[in-house]
């Protein structure tokens, strides 16, 4: 009987529909219309609806259709992002069945406690509620009228009284339901974020930014008016020693007199009224910065910051940088044959140039991977296996945070001992510290630490100095960990190879200097072991080789 309609079933109260066995142990009823709301039913299962060998202990089953229910699913304090003075409470209400709007709306009340209660009593329009529904009337949004700002944060509660009914009738709701919403008071504006960032400016130089986040949108001019910053003195005024500032309460007027005011330059955003503001500033790396947001800072909607917000930040050091400029790997032989490198915040640069040895080109091709700009060698192979090595050390004394450019000249490396011009180089640059590699002098070899008795007065002095030095060491980066490499080819010949339909190739050679074809250039095809499989000069008339049967060498 699975899949067939069953007739020997009675349901009280009666409801039109079909009973069908969907599975041997599953009997389903599909009503002809929607279920009535909140109705109790009794189902009697007759013997003809069952197979002969099956008997039920109880042939009567009772159940009820779902009752009508109302839920307040959300509560939100809404402030219009354009018309910022428009504030209101918005409540989301869900219904189990399509609701009857007039019965729902007349049972809505909005009440307040605390300071907001007086505001409601003075403005009766606040009790006027606007209700919108979705297409099926299963969801509603209840909007209050525009709200003034109470002196203190208070709660407003939306209550839905009992007795709400659905459009199709059924049971009314039997109990009141409600939900409270906090309405921010006058001094509810908060500073949610205060941090330092290092970004790259339009000129390619690093810049230090101060980012301030607010809990509400603030006009950029208002934020610029209320924010100040000072670079705190390296030594504590009363203790006379290097000091690691951490507690804003320690910064009094005496400290601020010795502090240096830091200029903050506001960076404009996409909109004037936003909740995140950025300021550009300059301060000594490793120094401590006191950032103050004044009491009374106003949001665009009229809320204010109730107390001064002070924060101490340590100015971050710019990350050291070392890079080979440009993206290509080709230097024209007719040009200057120089390649610039960028250096920032490094005491020195070690330049290693590996000039590819004769008959090692095939190993460079077969034992490496990656790209021309970022070559990588296979396990066990290094540039020293393929090239003769030249090294140069550049000691630098750079201003912190400023980009510096050096030039690597390849002219001196273009001739071998036998006078052959070879122009395939493996260039590697790495940071290094000249002081770390210099041997210690006799005086520096050993310096005995000063002796101190355990009970000597002043025990514990110098802890701030030690903390500062530890912080500086943790921020510093080992120069040897910063590097870059590039495969550089110095030549004045460019090659264009075209594959024909029959598998042969036409190879054209032109000058990089003037773009003209070059005749008499010998083209060779090498095997993996370095032997020359075939060679042929470019044609004198058309400046290209004859057909090279390349298929047999692939």
Secondary structure, DSSP 8 states (H G I E B T S, - for coil): -BTSEE-SEEEES---EEEEEEETTEEEEEESS---TT-EEEEEE-GGGS-TT---S--EEEEE-----EEEEEEEEEE-SSSTT-EEEEEEEEESS-B-HHHHHTTEEEEE-THHHHHHHH-GGGG--EEEE-TTSSEEEEE------BSS-EEEEEEE-S---BTTB-----S-EEEEEEE-BTT-B-EEEEEEEEEE-TTS-EEEEEEEEEEEEEEHHHHHHHEEEEE--SB-TTT-SB-----GGG--HHHHHHSEE---EEE--SSSEEEEEEEEE---TT-EEEEEE-TT-B-TTS-BB-S-EEEEEE------EEEE-SS--EEETTS--EEEEEEES-SEEEEEEEEE-TT-HHHHHHTEEE-SSSEEE-TT--GGGTEEEEEEEEE----TT-EEEEEEE-GGGSB-TTS-B--EEEEEEEE--HHHHS---HHHH--------TT-TTTTTTHHHHHHHHHHHHH---GGG-EEEEEEEEESEEEEEEE-TTS-EEEEEEETTT--B--S-EEEEE-TTS-EEEEEE--TTTSB---B-GGGG-
